[in-house]
């Protein structure tokens, strides 16, 4: 989660590859931003065989903070997005999990 406006009221999802010893491998990159949405609870799973990452998160209305969506992105090892979609938009979804 990255504070988009710097005051902690609106978050985007960003990523960065980190080596086994905690060193940064590449520059950070934006995974998702969306007007009038703030994003929470990102989870990441890695597919070692294909070097792909599944990132899931919940989206909230930035004004009311009501949960609106659960969404995901599938990224390659360099952070390029293969796919990005909303999974649900009803019943105030929240706290996604990831297994890939």
Backbone atoms as SQL, in Angstrom:
CREATE TABLE atoms (id INTEGER PRIMARY KEY, chain TEXT, resi INTEGER, resn TEXT, atom TEXT, x REAL, y REAL, z REAL);
INSERT INTO atoms VALUES
  (1, 'A', 1, 'UNK', 'N', 0.855, -1.175, 0.000),
  (2, 'A', 1, 'UNK', 'CA', 0.000, 0.000, 0.000),
  (3, 'A', 1, 'UNK', 'C', 0.894, 1.229, 0.000),
  (4, 'A', 2, 'UNK', 'N', 0.562, 2.177, -0.830),
  (5, 'A', 2, 'UNK', 'CA', 1.326, 3.414, -0.936),
  (6, 'A', 2, 'UNK', 'C', 0.359, 4.581, -0.778),
  (7, 'A', 3, 'UNK', 'N', 0.664, 5.485, 0.129),
  (8, 'A', 3, 'UNK', 'CA', -0.187, 6.652, 0.363),
  (9, 'A', 3, 'UNK', 'C', -0.067, 7.613, -0.815),
  (10, 'A', 4, 'UNK', 'N', -1.092, 7.618, -1.664),
  (11, 'A', 4, 'UNK', 'CA', -1.061, 8.383, -2.912),
  (12, 'A', 4, 'UNK', 'C', -0.972, 9.881, -2.687),
  (13, 'A', 5, 'UNK', 'N', -1.627, 10.386, -1.655),
  (14, 'A', 5, 'UNK', 'CA', -1.626, 11.826, -1.415),
  (15, 'A', 5, 'UNK', 'C', -0.760, 12.216, -0.217),
  (16, 'A', 6, 'UNK', 'N', -0.100, 11.244, 0.383),
  (17, 'A', 6, 'UNK', 'CA', 0.842, 11.528, 1.450),
  (18, 'A', 6, 'UNK', 'C', 0.254, 11.684, 2.845),
  (19, 'A', 7, 'UNK', 'N', -1.076, 11.682, 2.974),
  (20, 'A', 7, 'UNK', 'CA', -1.653, 11.867, 4.308),
  (21, 'A', 7, 'UNK', 'C', -2.332, 10.601, 4.842),
  (22, 'A', 8, 'UNK', 'N', -2.219, 9.484, 4.133),
  (23, 'A', 8, 'UNK', 'CA', -2.777, 8.226, 4.604),
  (24, 'A', 8, 'UNK', 'C', -4.273, 8.072, 4.395),
  (25, 'A', 9, 'UNK', 'N', -4.879, 8.947, 3.609),
  (26, 'A', 9, 'UNK', 'CA', -6.319, 8.841, 3.394),
  (27, 'A', 9, 'UNK', 'C', -6.674, 8.115, 2.104),
  (28, 'A', 10, 'UNK', 'N', -5.713, 7.944, 1.201),
  (29, 'A', 10, 'UNK', 'CA', -5.966, 7.264, -0.060),
  (30, 'A', 10, 'UNK', 'C', -4.729, 6.454, -0.435),
  (31, 'A', 11, 'UNK', 'N', -4.947, 5.176, -0.750),
  (32, 'A', 11, 'UNK', 'CA', -3.827, 4.290, -1.032),
  (33, 'A', 11, 'UNK', 'C', -3.919, 3.685, -2.432),
  (34, 'A', 12, 'UNK', 'N', -2.751, 3.519, -3.052),
  (35, 'A', 12, 'UNK', 'CA', -2.592, 2.778, -4.291),
  (36, 'A', 12, 'UNK', 'C', -1.827, 1.504, -3.945),
  (37, 'A', 13, 'UNK', 'N', -1.792, 0.555, -4.864),
  (38, 'A', 13, 'UNK', 'CA', -1.000, -0.659, -4.671),
  (39, 'A', 13, 'UNK', 'C', 0.225, -0.569, -5.580),
  (40, 'A', 14, 'UNK', 'N', 1.394, -0.686, -4.977),
  (41, 'A', 14, 'UNK', 'CA', 2.667, -0.660, -5.694),
  (42, 'A', 14, 'UNK', 'C', 3.424, -1.942, -5.367),
  (43, 'A', 15, 'UNK', 'N', 4.373, -2.298, -6.226),
  (44, 'A', 15, 'UNK', 'CA', 5.171, -3.482, -6.000),
  (45, 'A', 15, 'UNK', 'C', 6.642, -3.224, -6.241),
  (46, 'A', 16, 'UNK', 'N', 7.438, -4.141, -5.723),
  (47, 'A', 16, 'UNK', 'CA', 8.887, -4.128, -5.973),
  (48, 'A', 16, 'UNK', 'C', 9.405, -5.528, -5.663),
  (49, 'A', 17, 'UNK', 'N', 10.236, -6.040, -6.546),
  (50, 'A', 17, 'UNK', 'CA', 10.868, -7.333, -6.274),
  (51, 'A', 17, 'UNK', 'C', 11.982, -7.139, -5.267),
  (52, 'A', 18, 'UNK', 'N', 12.064, -8.091, -4.358),
  (53, 'A', 18, 'UNK', 'CA', 13.059, -8.065, -3.291),
  (54, 'A', 18, 'UNK', 'C', 13.756, -9.422, -3.287),
  (55, 'A', 19, 'UNK', 'N', 15.075, -9.419, -3.173),
  (56, 'A', 19, 'UNK', 'CA', 15.821, -10.684, -3.177),
  (57, 'A', 19, 'UNK', 'C', 15.657, -11.407, -1.838),
  (58, 'A', 20, 'UNK', 'N', 16.160, -12.620, -1.766),
  (59, 'A', 20, 'UNK', 'CA', 16.047, -13.441, -0.564),
  (60, 'A', 20, 'UNK', 'C', 16.670, -12.786, 0.668),
  (61, 'A', 21, 'UNK', 'N', 17.646, -11.878, 0.456),
  (62, 'A', 21, 'UNK', 'CA', 18.300, -11.224, 1.594),
  (63, 'A', 21, 'UNK', 'C', 17.702, -9.848, 1.919),
  (64, 'A', 22, 'UNK', 'N', 16.594, -9.507, 1.243),
  (65, 'A', 22, 'UNK', 'CA', 15.908, -8.245, 1.520),
  (66, 'A', 22, 'UNK', 'C', 16.361, -7.066, 0.669),
  (67, 'A', 23, 'UNK', 'N', 17.349, -7.273, -0.199),
  (68, 'A', 23, 'UNK', 'CA', 17.823, -6.180, -1.059),
  (69, 'A', 23, 'UNK', 'C', 16.834, -5.930, -2.193),
  (70, 'A', 24, 'UNK', 'N', 16.635, -4.671, -2.543),
  (71, 'A', 24, 'UNK', 'CA', 15.756, -4.315, -3.656),
  (72, 'A', 24, 'UNK', 'C', 16.410, -4.728, -4.958),
  (73, 'A', 25, 'UNK', 'N', 15.641, -5.372, -5.832),
  (74, 'A', 25, 'UNK', 'CA', 16.179, -5.856, -7.099),
  (75, 'A', 25, 'UNK', 'C', 15.878, -4.906, -8.258),
  (76, 'A', 26, 'UNK', 'N', 14.736, -4.272, -8.232),
  (77, 'A', 26, 'UNK', 'CA', 14.295, -3.396, -9.311),
  (78, 'A', 26, 'UNK', 'C', 13.602, -2.185, -8.708),
  (79, 'A', 27, 'UNK', 'N', 13.366, -1.155, -9.506),
  (80, 'A', 27, 'UNK', 'CA', 12.607, -0.011, -8.995),
  (81, 'A', 27, 'UNK', 'C', 11.158, -0.412, -8.691),
  (82, 'A', 28, 'UNK', 'N', 10.514, 0.351, -7.827),
  (83, 'A', 28, 'UNK', 'CA', 9.107, 0.097, -7.528),
  (84, 'A', 28, 'UNK', 'C', 8.251, 0.423, -8.748),
  (85, 'A', 29, 'UNK', 'N', 7.070, -0.172, -8.815),
  (86, 'A', 29, 'UNK', 'CA', 6.160, 0.049, -9.933),
  (87, 'A', 29, 'UNK', 'C', 4.725, 0.038, -9.422),
  (88, 'A', 30, 'UNK', 'N', 3.886, 0.792, -10.103),
  (89, 'A', 30, 'UNK', 'CA', 2.482, 0.903, -9.720),
  (90, 'A', 30, 'UNK', 'C', 1.704, -0.294, -10.254),
  (91, 'A', 31, 'UNK', 'N', 0.908, -0.895, -9.394),
  (92, 'A', 31, 'UNK', 'CA', 0.058, -2.008, -9.797),
  (93, 'A', 31, 'UNK', 'C', -1.352, -1.521, -10.079),
  (94, 'A', 32, 'UNK', 'N', -1.886, -0.656, -9.215),
  (95, 'A', 32, 'UNK', 'CA', -3.236, -0.138, -9.457),
  (96, 'A', 32, 'UNK', 'C', -3.435, 1.221, -8.793),
  (97, 'A', 33, 'UNK', 'N', -4.156, 2.058, -9.501),
  (98, 'A', 33, 'UNK', 'CA', -4.697, 3.308, -8.980),
  (99, 'A', 33, 'UNK', 'C', -6.042, 3.494, -9.667),
  (100, 'A', 34, 'UNK', 'N', -6.947, 4.194, -9.033),
  (101, 'A', 34, 'UNK', 'CA', -8.277, 4.373, -9.601),
  (102, 'A', 34, 'UNK', 'C', -8.898, 5.584, -8.932),
  (103, 'A', 35, 'UNK', 'N', -9.470, 6.487, -9.696),
  (104, 'A', 35, 'UNK', 'CA', -10.099, 7.666, -9.083),
  (105, 'A', 35, 'UNK', 'C', -11.199, 7.261, -8.096),
  (106, 'A', 36, 'UNK', 'N', -11.261, 7.955, -7.001),
  (107, 'A', 36, 'UNK', 'CA', -12.291, 7.754, -5.981),
  (108, 'A', 36, 'UNK', 'C', -12.257, 6.388, -5.310),
  (109, 'A', 37, 'UNK', 'N', -11.114, 5.692, -5.383),
  (110, 'A', 37, 'UNK', 'CA', -10.961, 4.417, -4.695),
  (111, 'A', 37, 'UNK', 'C', -9.674, 4.455, -3.877),
  (112, 'A', 38, 'UNK', 'N', -9.720, 3.777, -2.747),
  (113, 'A', 38, 'UNK', 'CA', -8.525, 3.549, -1.951),
  (114, 'A', 38, 'UNK', 'C', -8.402, 2.042, -1.789),
  (115, 'A', 39, 'UNK', 'N', -7.184, 1.539, -1.789),
  (116, 'A', 39, 'UNK', 'CA', -6.962, 0.096, -1.836),
  (117, 'A', 39, 'UNK', 'C', -6.287, -0.390, -0.562),
  (118, 'A', 40, 'UNK', 'N', -6.759, -1.537, -0.067),
  (119, 'A', 40, 'UNK', 'CA', -6.302, -2.075, 1.205),
  (120, 'A', 40, 'UNK', 'C', -6.016, -3.566, 1.083),
  (121, 'A', 41, 'UNK', 'N', -5.301, -4.071, 2.057),
  (122, 'A', 41, 'UNK', 'CA', -5.078, -5.504, 2.265),
  (123, 'A', 41, 'UNK', 'C', -4.491, -6.227, 1.070),
  (124, 'A', 42, 'UNK', 'N', -3.429, -5.702, 0.452),
  (125, 'A', 42, 'UNK', 'CA', -2.839, -6.448, -0.661),
  (126, 'A', 42, 'UNK', 'C', -2.205, -7.747, -0.176),
  (127, 'A', 43, 'UNK', 'N', -2.357, -8.773, -0.981),
  (128, 'A', 43, 'UNK', 'CA', -1.741, -10.072, -0.723),
  (129, 'A', 43, 'UNK', 'C', -1.036, -10.501, -2.004),
  (130, 'A', 44, 'UNK', 'N', 0.083, -11.194, -1.856),
  (131, 'A', 44, 'UNK', 'CA', 0.882, -11.601, -3.016),
  (132, 'A', 44, 'UNK', 'C', 1.178, -13.089, -2.926),
  (133, 'A', 45, 'UNK', 'N', 1.073, -13.770, -4.064),
  (134, 'A', 45, 'UNK', 'CA', 1.506, -15.164, -4.187),
  (135, 'A', 45, 'UNK', 'C', 2.382, -15.258, -5.429),
  (136, 'A', 46, 'UNK', 'N', 3.411, -16.110, -5.369),
  (137, 'A', 46, 'UNK', 'CA', 4.379, -16.230, -6.465),
  (138, 'A', 46, 'UNK', 'C', 4.326, -17.628, -7.062),
  (139, 'A', 47, 'UNK', 'N', 4.358, -17.701, -8.392),
  (140, 'A', 47, 'UNK', 'CA', 4.476, -18.954, -9.127),
  (141, 'A', 47, 'UNK', 'C', 5.928, -19.032, -9.588),
  (142, 'A', 48, 'UNK', 'N', 6.721, -19.816, -8.912),
  (143, 'A', 48, 'UNK', 'CA', 8.143, -19.915, -9.202),
  (144, 'A', 48, 'UNK', 'C', 8.395, -20.441, -10.607),
  (145, 'A', 49, 'UNK', 'N', 7.610, -21.416, -11.049),
  (146, 'A', 49, 'UNK', 'CA', 7.824, -22.046, -12.349),
  (147, 'A', 49, 'UNK', 'C', 7.729, -21.028, -13.490),
  (148, 'A', 50, 'UNK', 'N', 6.709, -20.167, -13.470),
  (149, 'A', 50, 'UNK', 'CA', 6.505, -19.174, -14.529),
  (150, 'A', 50, 'UNK', 'C', 7.041, -17.792, -14.165),
  (151, 'A', 51, 'UNK', 'N', 7.531, -17.621, -12.950),
  (152, 'A', 51, 'UNK', 'CA', 7.970, -16.316, -12.435),
  (153, 'A', 51, 'UNK', 'C', 6.868, -15.271, -12.626),
  (154, 'A', 52, 'UNK', 'N', 5.689, -15.615, -12.135),
  (155, 'A', 52, 'UNK', 'CA', 4.548, -14.703, -12.168),
  (156, 'A', 52, 'UNK', 'C', 4.043, -14.489, -10.750),
  (157, 'A', 53, 'UNK', 'N', 3.410, -13.350, -10.572),
  (158, 'A', 53, 'UNK', 'CA', 2.878, -12.965, -9.269),
  (159, 'A', 53, 'UNK', 'C', 1.385, -12.693, -9.366),
  (160, 'A', 54, 'UNK', 'N', 0.646, -13.176, -8.395),
  (161, 'A', 54, 'UNK', 'CA', -0.758, -12.850, -8.257),
  (162, 'A', 54, 'UNK', 'C', -0.870, -11.875, -7.094),
  (163, 'A', 55, 'UNK', 'N', -1.442, -10.711, -7.353),
  (164, 'A', 55, 'UNK', 'CA', -1.645, -9.697, -6.311),
  (165, 'A', 55, 'UNK', 'C', -3.142, -9.459, -6.201),
  (166, 'A', 56, 'UNK', 'N', -3.688, -9.593, -4.999),
  (167, 'A', 56, 'UNK', 'CA', -5.109, -9.329, -4.756),
  (168, 'A', 56, 'UNK', 'C', -5.225, -8.229, -3.714),
  (169, 'A', 57, 'UNK', 'N', -6.325, -7.477, -3.756),
  (170, 'A', 57, 'UNK', 'CA', -6.542, -6.400, -2.796),
  (171, 'A', 57, 'UNK', 'C', -8.025, -6.086, -2.718),
  (172, 'A', 58, 'UNK', 'N', -8.398, -5.333, -1.707),
  (173, 'A', 58, 'UNK', 'CA', -9.777, -4.848, -1.620),
  (174, 'A', 58, 'UNK', 'C', -9.782, -3.362, -1.942),
  (175, 'A', 59, 'UNK', 'N', -10.879, -2.924, -2.554),
  (176, 'A', 59, 'UNK', 'CA', -11.049, -1.518, -2.896),
  (177, 'A', 59, 'UNK', 'C', -12.183, -0.945, -2.056),
  (178, 'A', 60, 'UNK', 'N', -12.011, 0.309, -1.653),
  (179, 'A', 60, 'UNK', 'CA', -13.016, 1.010, -0.858),
  (180, 'A', 60, 'UNK', 'C', -13.314, 2.346, -1.518),
  (181, 'A', 61, 'UNK', 'N', -14.555, 2.775, -1.414),
  (182, 'A', 61, 'UNK', 'CA', -14.911, 4.113, -1.866),
  (183, 'A', 61, 'UNK', 'C', -14.096, 5.101, -1.039),
  (184, 'A', 62, 'UNK', 'N', -13.402, 6.018, -1.694),
  (185, 'A', 62, 'UNK', 'CA', -12.502, 6.949, -0.994),
  (186, 'A', 62, 'UNK', 'C', -13.251, 7.940, -0.115),
  (187, 'A', 63, 'UNK', 'N', -14.527, 8.185, -0.390),
  (188, 'A', 63, 'UNK', 'CA', -15.300, 9.132, 0.396),
  (189, 'A', 63, 'UNK', 'C', -15.953, 8.475, 1.607),
  (190, 'A', 64, 'UNK', 'N', -16.592, 7.316, 1.386),
  (191, 'A', 64, 'UNK', 'CA', -17.350, 6.660, 2.459),
  (192, 'A', 64, 'UNK', 'C', -16.554, 5.569, 3.167),
  (193, 'A', 65, 'UNK', 'N', -15.457, 5.098, 2.554),
  (194, 'A', 65, 'UNK', 'CA', -14.640, 3.977, 3.016),
  (195, 'A', 65, 'UNK', 'C', -15.396, 2.661, 3.059),
  (196, 'A', 66, 'UNK', 'N', -16.533, 2.580, 2.363),
  (197, 'A', 66, 'UNK', 'CA', -17.274, 1.336, 2.230),
  (198, 'A', 66, 'UNK', 'C', -16.548, 0.443, 1.229),
  (199, 'A', 67, 'UNK', 'N', -16.370, -0.828, 1.587),
  (200, 'A', 67, 'UNK', 'CA', -15.732, -1.777, 0.676),
  (201, 'A', 67, 'UNK', 'C', -16.588, -1.951, -0.567),
  (202, 'A', 68, 'UNK', 'N', -15.974, -1.856, -1.737),
  (203, 'A', 68, 'UNK', 'CA', -16.723, -1.920, -2.994),
  (204, 'A', 68, 'UNK', 'C', -16.327, -3.102, -3.870),
  (205, 'A', 69, 'UNK', 'N', -15.075, -3.491, -3.867),
  (206, 'A', 69, 'UNK', 'CA', -14.603, -4.512, -4.793),
  (207, 'A', 69, 'UNK', 'C', -13.463, -5.311, -4.175),
  (208, 'A', 70, 'UNK', 'N', -13.279, -6.501, -4.710),
  (209, 'A', 70, 'UNK', 'CA', -12.050, -7.263, -4.551),
  (210, 'A', 70, 'UNK', 'C', -11.512, -7.422, -5.967),
  (211, 'A', 71, 'UNK', 'N', -10.243, -7.153, -6.158),
  (212, 'A', 71, 'UNK', 'CA', -9.671, -7.194, -7.501),
  (213, 'A', 71, 'UNK', 'C', -8.309, -7.870, -7.464),
  (214, 'A', 72, 'UNK', 'N', -7.801, -8.195, -8.659),
  (215, 'A', 72, 'UNK', 'CA', -6.479, -8.809, -8.716),
  (216, 'A', 72, 'UNK', 'C', -5.761, -8.418, -9.990),
  (217, 'A', 73, 'UNK', 'N', -4.458, -8.608, -9.961),
  (218, 'A', 73, 'UNK', 'CA', -3.609, -8.439, -11.134),
  (219, 'A', 73, 'UNK', 'C', -2.648, -9.621, -11.182),
  (220, 'A', 74, 'UNK', 'N', -2.373, -10.073, -12.383),
  (221, 'A', 74, 'UNK', 'CA', -1.376, -11.099, -12.625),
  (222, 'A', 74, 'UNK', 'C', -0.206, -10.418, -13.306),
  (223, 'A', 75, 'UNK', 'N', 0.985, -10.516, -12.705),
  (224, 'A', 75, 'UNK', 'CA', 2.166, -9.810, -13.208),
  (225, 'A', 75, 'UNK', 'C', 3.299, -10.781, -13.488),
  (226, 'A', 76, 'UNK', 'N', 4.158, -10.415, -14.462),
  (227, 'A', 76, 'UNK', 'CA', 5.356, -11.213, -14.676),
  (228, 'A', 76, 'UNK', 'C', 6.433, -10.757, -13.693),
  (229, 'A', 77, 'UNK', 'N', 7.578, -11.395, -13.748),
  (230, 'A', 77, 'UNK', 'CA', 8.656, -11.102, -12.814),
  (231, 'A', 77, 'UNK', 'C', 9.201, -9.688, -12.890),
  (232, 'A', 78, 'UNK', 'N', 8.957, -8.986, -13.999),
  (233, 'A', 78, 'UNK', 'CA', 9.411, -7.604, -14.150),
  (234, 'A', 78, 'UNK', 'C', 8.331, -6.589, -13.795),
  (235, 'A', 79, 'UNK', 'N', 7.167, -7.063, -13.368),
  (236, 'A', 79, 'UNK', 'CA', 6.094, -6.164, -12.987),
  (237, 'A', 79, 'UNK', 'C', 5.126, -5.827, -14.098),
  (238, 'A', 80, 'UNK', 'N', 5.278, -6.433, -15.289),
  (239, 'A', 80, 'UNK', 'CA', 4.340, -6.167, -16.379),
  (240, 'A', 80, 'UNK', 'C', 3.029, -6.899, -16.104),
  (241, 'A', 81, 'UNK', 'N', 1.933, -6.173, -16.227),
  (242, 'A', 81, 'UNK', 'CA', 0.617, -6.725, -15.963),
  (243, 'A', 81, 'UNK', 'C', 0.138, -7.558, -17.143),
  (244, 'A', 82, 'UNK', 'N', -0.240, -8.812, -16.854),
  (245, 'A', 82, 'UNK', 'CA', -0.872, -9.664, -17.858),
  (246, 'A', 82, 'UNK', 'C', -2.377, -9.465, -17.849),
  (247, 'A', 83, 'UNK', 'N', -2.915, -9.299, -16.664),
  (248, 'A', 83, 'UNK', 'CA', -4.356, -9.284, -16.502),
  (249, 'A', 83, 'UNK', 'C', -4.690, -8.540, -15.226),
  (250, 'A', 84, 'UNK', 'N', -5.839, -7.874, -15.227),
  (251, 'A', 84, 'UNK', 'CA', -6.287, -7.109, -14.070),
  (252, 'A', 84, 'UNK', 'C', -7.802, -7.047, -14.134),
  (253, 'A', 85, 'UNK', 'N', -8.475, -7.412, -13.072),
  (254, 'A', 85, 'UNK', 'CA', -9.931, -7.401, -13.105),
  (255, 'A', 85, 'UNK', 'C', -10.528, -7.261, -11.714),
  (256, 'A', 86, 'UNK', 'N', -11.793, -6.922, -11.675),
  (257, 'A', 86, 'UNK', 'CA', -12.573, -6.880, -10.444),
  (258, 'A', 86, 'UNK', 'C', -13.258, -8.233, -10.296),
  (259, 'A', 87, 'UNK', 'N', -13.153, -8.816, -9.119),
  (260, 'A', 87, 'UNK', 'CA', -13.752, -10.124, -8.880),
  (261, 'A', 87, 'UNK', 'C', -15.174, -10.026, -8.341),
  (262, 'A', 88, 'UNK', 'N', -15.439, -9.020, -7.548),
  (263, 'A', 88, 'UNK', 'CA', -16.735, -8.920, -6.887),
  (264, 'A', 88, 'UNK', 'C', -17.067, -7.453, -6.682),
  (265, 'A', 89, 'UNK', 'N', -18.342, -7.130, -6.711),
  (266, 'A', 89, 'UNK', 'CA', -18.722, -5.757, -6.450),
  (267, 'A', 89, 'UNK', 'C', -20.001, -5.686, -5.612),
  (268, 'A', 90, 'UNK', 'N', -20.214, -6.696, -4.792),
  (269, 'A', 90, 'UNK', 'CA', -21.419, -6.715, -3.971),
  (270, 'A', 90, 'UNK', 'C', -21.095, -7.209, -2.562),
  (271, 'A', 91, 'UNK', 'N', -21.975, -6.914, -1.642),
  (272, 'A', 91, 'UNK', 'CA', -21.905, -7.417, -0.269),
  (273, 'A', 91, 'UNK', 'C', -20.660, -6.974, 0.488),
  (274, 'A', 92, 'UNK', 'N', -20.163, -5.796, 0.194),
  (275, 'A', 92, 'UNK', 'CA', -19.026, -5.216, 0.894),
  (276, 'A', 92, 'UNK', 'C', -17.871, -6.205, 1.073),
  (277, 'A', 93, 'UNK', 'N', -17.270, -6.661, -0.020),
  (278, 'A', 93, 'UNK', 'CA', -16.161, -7.620, 0.080),
  (279, 'A', 93, 'UNK', 'C', -14.937, -6.990, 0.741),
  (280, 'A', 94, 'UNK', 'N', -14.146, -7.803, 1.410),
  (281, 'A', 94, 'UNK', 'CA', -12.937, -7.293, 2.041),
  (282, 'A', 94, 'UNK', 'C', -12.003, -8.444, 2.394),
  (283, 'A', 95, 'UNK', 'N', -10.775, -8.106, 2.777),
  (284, 'A', 95, 'UNK', 'CA', -9.766, -9.053, 3.227),
  (285, 'A', 95, 'UNK', 'C', -9.571, -10.239, 2.280),
  (286, 'A', 96, 'UNK', 'N', -9.097, -9.984, 1.047),
  (287, 'A', 96, 'UNK', 'CA', -8.861, -11.084, 0.117),
  (288, 'A', 96, 'UNK', 'C', -7.658, -11.928, 0.539),
  (289, 'A', 97, 'UNK', 'N', -7.610, -13.148, 0.054),
  (290, 'A', 97, 'UNK', 'CA', -6.469, -14.023, 0.254),
  (291, 'A', 97, 'UNK', 'C', -5.953, -14.450, -1.106),
  (292, 'A', 98, 'UNK', 'N', -4.736, -14.987, -1.158),
  (293, 'A', 98, 'UNK', 'CA', -4.159, -15.380, -2.442),
  (294, 'A', 98, 'UNK', 'C', -3.443, -16.721, -2.319),
  (295, 'A', 99, 'UNK', 'N', -3.760, -17.614, -3.247),
  (296, 'A', 99, 'UNK', 'CA', -3.022, -18.866, -3.429),
  (297, 'A', 99, 'UNK', 'C', -2.849, -18.988, -4.939),
  (298, 'A', 100, 'UNK', 'N', -1.615, -19.211, -5.384),
  (299, 'A', 100, 'UNK', 'CA', -1.359, -19.246, -6.817),
  (300, 'A', 100, 'UNK', 'C', -0.457, -20.401, -7.139);
